[in-house]
Amino acid sequence: LEGGSTEAHLPQVEVTRSSIAHPFALHEVYDSGGVELPFTRKVPSLSSTLDFLWASCGLSVSALYLPVERRHEHLISRQALPNQHYPSDHLPIGAVLRWTHFYVPPFGDTHPPPAPAPGEPPAA
């Protein structure tokens, strides 16, 4: 978005907030699970979060995979990826999701209604 178009070696396409928007109601899984990943890629000069999991608002987070073992936290804070413990330049991420309710929003509806109470039929 900062440059307003794609990179010079790519076909020139105007990039604006409206041109990259979509109608899907999504949430970022780690954020919804109350976890902020400090980074998912670490090279000597830069640590950054480049990897995300997006899920439909009809799914809730049951469990999250924490990509760094506690015993390696100190090590990985000083060492780039890949290394002897993490063989990729990106850390693995993952989650267990569960359906909260089955609702298919009409096009453009980004806020599905709450799930019905147990034993009640869904709203029409």
VEXRONU-394760 format. One record per residue: x, y, z of N, C-alpha, C in turn; residue number from 0. Coordinates in nm, 2 decimals. Atoms other than C-alpha are relative to their C-alpha. Layout:
fidren nx:X ny:Y nz:Z cax:X cay:Y caz:Z cx:X cy:Y cz:Z num:NUM
...
//
This chain:
fidren nx:0.08 ny:-0.12 nz:0.00 cax:0.00 cay:0.00 caz:0.00 cx:0.09 cy:0.13 cz:0.00 num:0
fidren nx:-0.08 ny:-0.12 nz:-0.01 cax:0.28 cay:0.24 caz:0.07 cx:0.04 cy:0.06 cz:-0.14 num:1
fidren nx:-0.04 ny:-0.05 nz:0.13 cax:0.40 cay:0.26 caz:-0.29 cx:-0.12 cy:0.03 cz:-0.10 num:2
fidren nx:0.12 ny:-0.03 nz:0.09 cax:0.05 cay:0.27 caz:-0.45 cx:-0.01 cy:-0.09 cz:-0.12 num:3
fidren nx:0.00 ny:0.10 nz:0.11 cax:0.14 cay:0.00 caz:-0.71 cx:0.09 cy:-0.11 cz:0.03 num:4
fidren nx:-0.09 ny:0.12 nz:-0.02 cax:0.31 cay:-0.33 caz:-0.75 cx:0.14 cy:0.04 cz:-0.03 num:5
fidren nx:-0.14 ny:-0.02 nz:0.03 cax:0.68 cay:-0.36 caz:-0.78 cx:0.03 cy:0.01 cz:-0.15 num:6
fidren nx:-0.03 ny:-0.03 nz:0.15 cax:0.85 cay:-0.25 caz:-1.11 cx:0.01 cy:-0.12 cz:-0.08 num:7
fidren nx:-0.01 ny:0.12 nz:0.08 cax:0.92 cay:-0.60 caz:-1.23 cx:-0.13 cy:-0.08 cz:-0.02 num:8
fidren nx:0.13 ny:0.07 nz:0.01 cax:0.56 cay:-0.71 caz:-1.19 cx:-0.10 cy:0.08 cz:-0.09 num:9
fidren nx:0.10 ny:-0.08 nz:0.07 cax:0.26 cay:-0.61 caz:-1.40 cx:-0.05 cy:0.11 cz:0.09 num:10
fidren nx:0.04 ny:-0.11 nz:-0.08 cax:0.16 cay:-0.27 caz:-1.29 cx:-0.15 cy:0.00 cz:0.03 num:11
fidren nx:0.14 ny:0.01 nz:-0.05 cax:-0.16 cay:-0.28 caz:-1.08 cx:-0.01 cy:0.10 cz:0.11 num:12
fidren nx:0.02 ny:-0.10 nz:-0.11 cax:-0.29 cay:0.01 caz:-0.86 cx:-0.04 cy:-0.08 cz:0.12 num:13
fidren nx:0.03 ny:0.06 nz:-0.13 cax:-0.29 cay:-0.10 caz:-0.50 cx:-0.06 cy:0.10 cz:0.10 num:14
fidren nx:0.07 ny:-0.08 nz:-0.10 cax:-0.54 cay:0.07 caz:-0.27 cx:-0.07 cy:-0.08 cz:0.10 num:15
fidren nx:0.07 ny:0.08 nz:-0.10 cax:-0.73 cay:-0.03 caz:0.04 cx:-0.13 cy:-0.06 cz:-0.07 num:16
fidren nx:0.13 ny:0.06 nz:0.06 cax:-1.05 cay:-0.08 caz:-0.18 cx:0.04 cy:-0.11 cz:-0.10 num:17
fidren nx:-0.04 ny:0.10 nz:0.10 cax:-0.86 cay:-0.28 caz:-0.44 cx:0.05 cy:-0.13 cz:0.06 num:18
fidren nx:-0.04 ny:0.12 nz:-0.06 cax:-0.73 cay:-0.53 caz:-0.19 cx:-0.10 cy:-0.05 cz:0.11 num:19
fidren nx:0.10 ny:0.04 nz:-0.10 cax:-1.05 cay:-0.56 caz:0.02 cx:-0.07 cy:-0.12 cz:-0.04 num:20
fidren nx:0.08 ny:0.12 nz:0.03 cax:-1.27 cay:-0.87 caz:0.04 cx:-0.12 cy:0.00 cz:0.09 num:21
fidren nx:0.13 ny:0.00 nz:-0.08 cax:-1.62 cay:-0.95 caz:0.18 cx:0.00 cy:-0.10 cz:0.11 num:22
fidren nx:0.00 ny:0.11 nz:-0.10 cax:-1.51 cay:-1.23 caz:0.41 cx:0.03 cy:0.05 cz:0.14 num:23
fidren nx:-0.01 ny:-0.04 nz:-0.14 cax:-1.55 cay:-1.20 caz:0.79 cx:0.11 cy:-0.10 cz:0.06 num:24
fidren nx:-0.11 ny:0.08 nz:-0.05 cax:-1.21 cay:-1.33 caz:0.92 cx:0.06 cy:0.06 cz:0.12 num:25
fidren nx:-0.08 ny:-0.05 nz:-0.12 cax:-1.01 cay:-1.31 caz:1.24 cx:0.13 cy:-0.07 cz:-0.01 num:26
fidren nx:-0.14 ny:0.06 nz:-0.01 cax:-0.64 cay:-1.37 caz:1.30 cx:0.00 cy:-0.09 cz:0.12 num:27
fidren nx:0.02 ny:0.10 nz:-0.10 cax:-0.62 cay:-1.69 caz:1.50 cx:0.08 cy:0.02 cz:0.13 num:28
fidren nx:-0.08 ny:-0.02 nz:-0.12 cax:-0.33 cay:-1.61 caz:1.73 cx:-0.05 cy:0.12 cz:0.08 num:29
fidren nx:0.06 ny:-0.12 nz:-0.07 cax:-0.47 cay:-1.26 caz:1.81 cx:-0.13 cy:-0.04 cz:0.07 num:30
fidren nx:0.13 ny:0.05 nz:-0.07 cax:-0.81 cay:-1.42 caz:1.89 cx:0.03 cy:-0.09 cz:0.11 num:31
fidren nx:-0.04 ny:0.09 nz:-0.11 cax:-0.64 cay:-1.67 caz:2.11 cx:0.08 cy:0.06 cz:0.11 num:32
fidren nx:-0.07 ny:-0.07 nz:-0.10 cax:-0.47 cay:-1.40 caz:2.31 cx:0.15 cy:-0.01 cz:0.00 num:33
fidren nx:-0.14 ny:0.02 nz:0.01 cax:-0.12 cay:-1.47 caz:2.19 cx:0.06 cy:0.09 cz:-0.11 num:34
fidren nx:-0.07 ny:-0.08 nz:0.10 cax:0.11 cay:-1.23 caz:2.02 cx:0.14 cy:-0.07 cz:-0.03 num:35
fidren nx:-0.13 ny:0.06 nz:0.04 cax:0.39 cay:-1.40 caz:1.82 cx:0.11 cy:0.11 cz:-0.01 num:36
fidren nx:-0.10 ny:-0.11 nz:0.01 cax:0.71 cay:-1.20 caz:1.87 cx:0.07 cy:0.00 cz:-0.14 num:37
fidren nx:-0.04 ny:0.01 nz:0.13 cax:0.83 cay:-1.33 caz:1.53 cx:-0.03 cy:-0.14 cz:-0.06 num:38
fidren nx:0.01 ny:0.13 nz:0.06 cax:0.79 cay:-1.61 caz:1.28 cx:0.11 cy:-0.02 cz:-0.10 num:39
fidren nx:-0.12 ny:0.01 nz:0.09 cax:1.10 cay:-1.54 caz:1.07 cx:0.11 cy:0.08 cz:0.07 num:40
fidren nx:-0.11 ny:-0.07 nz:-0.06 cax:1.44 cay:-1.44 caz:1.21 cx:0.13 cy:-0.03 cz:-0.08 num:41
fidren nx:-0.13 ny:0.00 nz:0.07 cax:1.75 cay:-1.36 caz:1.01 cx:0.09 cy:0.09 cz:0.09 num:42
fidren nx:-0.09 ny:-0.08 nz:-0.09 cax:2.06 cay:-1.19 caz:1.16 cx:-0.04 cy:0.14 cz:0.01 num:43
fidren nx:0.03 ny:-0.15 nz:0.00 cax:1.94 cay:-0.84 caz:1.07 cx:-0.14 cy:0.03 cz:0.03 num:44
fidren nx:0.14 ny:-0.04 nz:-0.02 cax:1.57 cay:-0.87 caz:1.13 cx:-0.08 cy:-0.12 cz:0.06 num:45
fidren nx:0.10 ny:0.10 nz:-0.06 cax:1.30 cay:-1.05 caz:1.34 cx:-0.14 cy:0.06 cz:-0.04 num:46
fidren nx:0.14 ny:-0.05 nz:0.04 cax:0.94 cay:-1.02 caz:1.20 cx:-0.10 cy:-0.11 cz:0.00 num:47
fidren nx:0.12 ny:0.09 nz:0.01 cax:0.60 cay:-1.18 caz:1.20 cx:-0.05 cy:0.01 cz:-0.14 num:48
fidren nx:0.04 ny:0.01 nz:0.14 cax:0.54 cay:-1.28 caz:0.84 cx:-0.11 cy:-0.10 cz:-0.02 num:49
fidren nx:0.10 ny:0.11 nz:0.02 cax:0.31 cay:-1.58 caz:0.89 cx:-0.12 cy:0.02 cz:0.09 num:50
fidren nx:0.13 ny:-0.02 nz:-0.07 cax:-0.05 cay:-1.56 caz:1.00 cx:-0.10 cy:-0.11 cz:-0.03 num:51
fidren nx:0.11 ny:0.09 nz:0.03 cax:-0.35 cay:-1.79 caz:1.03 cx:-0.13 cy:0.08 cz:0.01 num:52
fidren nx:0.13 ny:-0.07 nz:0.00 cax:-0.68 cay:-1.64 caz:0.93 cx:-0.11 cy:-0.10 cz:-0.01 num:53
fidren nx:0.11 ny:0.09 nz:-0.01 cax:-1.01 cay:-1.81 caz:1.00 cx:-0.13 cy:0.07 cz:-0.01 num:54
fidren nx:0.14 ny:-0.05 nz:0.00 cax:-1.38 cay:-1.76 caz:0.94 cx:-0.04 cy:0.04 cz:0.14 num:55
fidren nx:0.06 ny:-0.03 nz:-0.13 cax:-1.57 cay:-1.59 caz:1.22 cx:-0.09 cy:-0.10 cz:0.06 num:56
fidren nx:0.08 ny:0.12 nz:-0.04 cax:-1.77 cay:-1.91 caz:1.24 cx:0.08 cy:-0.10 cz:0.07 num:57
fidren nx:-0.10 ny:0.09 nz:-0.07 cax:-1.46 cay:-2.08 caz:1.39 cx:0.06 cy:0.06 cz:0.12 num:58
fidren nx:-0.07 ny:-0.06 nz:-0.12 cax:-1.32 cay:-2.03 caz:1.74 cx:0.12 cy:-0.08 cz:0.02 num:59
fidren nx:-0.13 ny:0.06 nz:-0.03 cax:-0.98 cay:-2.11 caz:1.87 cx:-0.01 cy:-0.10 cz:0.12 num:60
fidren nx:-0.01 ny:0.10 nz:-0.11 cax:-0.95 cay:-2.43 caz:2.08 cx:0.14 cy:-0.01 cz:0.06 num:61
fidren nx:-0.14 ny:0.02 nz:-0.04 cax:-0.57 cay:-2.46 caz:2.09 cx:0.09 cy:0.07 cz:-0.10 num:62
fidren nx:-0.10 ny:-0.06 nz:0.09 cax:-0.27 cay:-2.28 caz:1.95 cx:0.14 cy:-0.08 cz:0.01 num:63
fidren nx:-0.13 ny:0.06 nz:0.00 cax:0.07 cay:-2.43 caz:1.85 cx:0.10 cy:0.12 cz:0.03 num:64
fidren nx:-0.11 ny:-0.10 nz:-0.03 cax:0.35 cay:-2.22 caz:2.02 cx:0.13 cy:-0.05 cz:-0.07 num:65
fidren nx:-0.11 ny:0.05 nz:0.09 cax:0.64 cay:-2.24 caz:1.77 cx:0.13 cy:-0.01 cz:0.07 num:66
fidren nx:-0.14 ny:0.01 nz:-0.07 cax:0.93 cay:-2.20 caz:2.02 cx:-0.02 cy:-0.07 cz:0.13 num:67
fidren nx:0.00 ny:0.07 nz:-0.13 cax:0.98 cay:-2.45 caz:2.30 cx:0.06 cy:0.09 cz:0.11 num:68
fidren nx:-0.05 ny:-0.08 nz:-0.11 cax:1.04 cay:-2.28 caz:2.64 cx:0.15 cy:-0.02 cz:0.02 num:69
fidren nx:-0.14 ny:0.02 nz:-0.02 cax:1.38 cay:-2.44 caz:2.67 cx:0.09 cy:0.06 cz:-0.11 num:70
fidren nx:-0.07 ny:-0.07 nz:0.11 cax:1.48 cay:-2.27 caz:2.34 cx:-0.02 cy:0.15 cz:-0.01 num:71
fidren nx:0.03 ny:-0.15 nz:0.02 cax:1.35 cay:-1.92 caz:2.40 cx:0.12 cy:0.08 cz:0.01 num:72
fidren nx:-0.12 ny:-0.08 nz:-0.01 cax:1.68 cay:-1.78 caz:2.52 cx:0.09 cy:-0.02 cz:-0.12 num:73
fidren nx:-0.08 ny:0.03 nz:0.12 cax:1.87 cay:-1.96 caz:2.24 cx:-0.05 cy:0.07 cz:-0.12 num:74
fidren nx:0.06 ny:-0.05 nz:0.13 cax:1.64 cay:-1.84 caz:1.96 cx:0.00 cy:0.15 cz:0.01 num:75
fidren nx:-0.01 ny:-0.15 nz:-0.01 cax:1.65 cay:-1.48 caz:2.09 cx:0.14 cy:0.05 cz:-0.05 num:76
fidren nx:-0.14 ny:-0.05 nz:0.04 cax:2.03 cay:-1.47 caz:2.01 cx:0.04 cy:-0.07 cz:-0.14 num:77
fidren nx:-0.05 ny:0.08 nz:0.12 cax:2.04 cay:-1.70 caz:1.70 cx:-0.10 cy:0.01 cz:-0.11 num:78
fidren nx:0.08 ny:-0.01 nz:0.11 cax:1.90 cay:-1.67 caz:1.35 cx:-0.06 cy:-0.13 cz:-0.04 num:79
fidren nx:0.05 ny:0.12 nz:0.06 cax:1.69 cay:-1.92 caz:1.16 cx:0.05 cy:-0.02 cz:-0.14 num:80
fidren nx:0.01 ny:0.12 nz:-0.07 cax:1.74 cay:-2.18 caz:1.04 cx:0.12 cy:-0.03 cz:0.09 num:81
fidren nx:-0.10 ny:0.04 nz:-0.09 cax:1.95 cay:-2.35 caz:1.31 cx:-0.01 cy:-0.15 cz:0.03 num:82
fidren nx:0.00 ny:0.14 nz:-0.02 cax:2.01 cay:-2.69 caz:1.46 cx:-0.13 cy:-0.05 cz:0.06 num:83
fidren nx:0.13 ny:0.03 nz:-0.06 cax:1.67 cay:-2.68 caz:1.65 cx:-0.12 cy:0.03 cz:-0.09 num:84
fidren nx:0.11 ny:-0.04 nz:0.09 cax:1.46 cay:-2.51 caz:1.38 cx:0.05 cy:0.01 cz:-0.14 num:85
fidren nx:-0.06 ny:0.01 nz:0.13 cax:1.55 cay:-2.62 caz:1.03 cx:-0.05 cy:0.08 cz:-0.12 num:86
fidren nx:0.05 ny:-0.09 nz:0.10 cax:1.35 cay:-2.36 caz:0.84 cx:0.02 cy:0.15 cz:0.04 num:87
fidren nx:-0.01 ny:-0.14 nz:-0.03 cax:1.38 cay:-1.98 caz:0.81 cx:-0.13 cy:0.06 cz:0.05 num:88
fidren nx:0.12 ny:-0.04 nz:-0.06 cax:1.02 cay:-1.96 caz:0.93 cx:-0.04 cy:-0.10 cz:0.10 num:89
fidren nx:0.04 ny:0.09 nz:-0.11 cax:0.88 cay:-2.10 caz:1.25 cx:-0.14 cy:-0.06 cz:-0.04 num:90
fidren nx:0.13 ny:0.06 nz:0.03 cax:0.58 cay:-2.34 caz:1.22 cx:-0.11 cy:0.06 cz:0.09 num:91
fidren nx:0.12 ny:-0.05 nz:-0.08 cax:0.24 cay:-2.21 caz:1.33 cx:-0.11 cy:-0.09 cz:-0.03 num:92
fidren nx:0.12 ny:0.08 nz:0.03 cax:-0.09 cay:-2.39 caz:1.37 cx:-0.10 cy:0.01 cz:0.11 num:93
fidren nx:0.10 ny:-0.02 nz:-0.10 cax:-0.41 cay:-2.41 caz:1.56 cx:-0.11 cy:-0.11 cz:-0.02 num:94
fidren nx:0.12 ny:0.08 nz:0.00 cax:-0.71 cay:-2.63 caz:1.65 cx:-0.12 cy:0.09 cz:0.00 num:95
fidren nx:0.12 ny:-0.09 nz:0.00 cax:-1.03 cay:-2.46 caz:1.55 cx:-0.13 cy:-0.09 cz:0.01 num:96
fidren nx:0.13 ny:0.07 nz:0.00 cax:-1.39 cay:-2.56 caz:1.61 cx:-0.11 cy:0.09 cz:-0.05 num:97
fidren nx:0.12 ny:-0.08 nz:0.04 cax:-1.72 cay:-2.45 caz:1.46 cx:-0.07 cy:0.05 cz:0.12 num:98
fidren nx:0.09 ny:-0.06 nz:-0.10 cax:-1.92 cay:-2.21 caz:1.67 cx:-0.14 cy:-0.01 cz:-0.04 num:99
fidren nx:0.13 ny:0.02 nz:0.06 cax:-2.22 cay:-2.22 caz:1.45 cx:0.01 cy:0.01 cz:-0.15 num:100
fidren nx:0.00 ny:0.00 nz:0.14 cax:-2.31 cay:-2.27 caz:1.09 cx:-0.09 cy:0.11 cz:-0.05 num:101
fidren nx:0.07 ny:-0.11 nz:0.05 cax:-2.40 cay:-1.94 caz:0.94 cx:0.07 cy:0.05 cz:-0.13 num:102
fidren nx:-0.06 ny:-0.05 nz:0.13 cax:-2.34 cay:-1.83 caz:0.58 cx:-0.05 cy:0.14 cz:-0.02 num:103
fidren nx:0.04 ny:-0.14 nz:0.02 cax:-2.34 cay:-1.45 caz:0.57 cx:-0.03 cy:0.04 cz:-0.14 num:104
fidren nx:0.02 ny:-0.05 nz:0.14 cax:-2.49 cay:-1.27 caz:0.27 cx:0.12 cy:0.08 cz:-0.04 num:105
fidren nx:-0.11 ny:-0.07 nz:0.05 cax:-2.23 cay:-1.10 caz:0.05 cx:0.01 cy:0.14 cz:0.07 num:106
fidren nx:-0.02 ny:-0.13 nz:-0.06 cax:-2.08 cay:-0.80 caz:0.24 cx:-0.03 cy:0.00 cz:0.14 num:107
fidren nx:0.03 ny:-0.01 nz:-0.14 cax:-2.21 cay:-0.89 caz:0.58 cx:0.12 cy:-0.05 cz:0.08 num:108
fidren nx:-0.12 ny:0.04 nz:-0.07 cax:-1.90 cay:-0.89 caz:0.81 cx:-0.03 cy:-0.03 cz:0.14 num:109
fidren nx:0.03 ny:0.02 nz:-0.14 cax:-2.08 cay:-0.94 caz:1.14 cx:-0.11 cy:-0.11 cz:0.01 num:110
fidren nx:0.11 ny:0.10 nz:-0.01 cax:-2.26 cay:-1.28 caz:1.17 cx:-0.07 cy:0.01 cz:0.13 num:111
fidren nx:0.07 ny:-0.01 nz:-0.13 cax:-2.53 cay:-1.30 caz:1.44 cx:0.06 cy:-0.10 cz:0.10 num:112
fidren nx:-0.06 ny:0.10 nz:-0.09 cax:-2.44 cay:-1.48 caz:1.76 cx:-0.07 cy:-0.14 cz:-0.02 num:113
fidren nx:0.05 ny:0.14 nz:0.01 cax:-2.49 cay:-1.86 caz:1.78 cx:-0.12 cy:-0.01 cz:0.09 num:114
fidren nx:0.12 ny:0.02 nz:-0.08 cax:-2.83 cay:-1.98 caz:1.91 cx:0.04 cy:-0.07 cz:0.13 num:115
fidren nx:-0.03 ny:0.08 nz:-0.13 cax:-2.84 cay:-2.11 caz:2.27 cx:-0.02 cy:-0.14 cz:-0.03 num:116
fidren nx:0.02 ny:0.14 nz:0.02 cax:-2.81 cay:-2.48 caz:2.30 cx:-0.14 cy:-0.05 cz:0.01 num:117
fidren nx:0.14 ny:0.04 nz:0.00 cax:-3.13 cay:-2.65 caz:2.21 cx:-0.10 cy:0.09 cz:-0.08 num:118
fidren nx:0.08 ny:-0.09 nz:0.08 cax:-3.27 cay:-2.35 caz:2.02 cx:0.03 cy:-0.01 cz:-0.14 num:119
fidren nx:-0.03 ny:0.00 nz:0.15 cax:-3.31 cay:-2.35 caz:1.64 cx:0.06 cy:0.13 cz:-0.04 num:120
fidren nx:-0.06 ny:-0.12 nz:0.05 cax:-3.11 cay:-2.10 caz:1.44 cx:-0.10 cy:0.10 cz:-0.04 num:121
fidren nx:0.09 ny:-0.10 nz:0.05 cax:-3.27 cay:-1.77 caz:1.36 cx:-0.01 cy:-0.01 cz:-0.15 num:122
fidren nx:0.03 ny:0.01 nz:0.15 cax:-3.43 cay:-1.76 caz:1.01 cx:0.06 cy:0.12 cz:-0.07 num:123
//
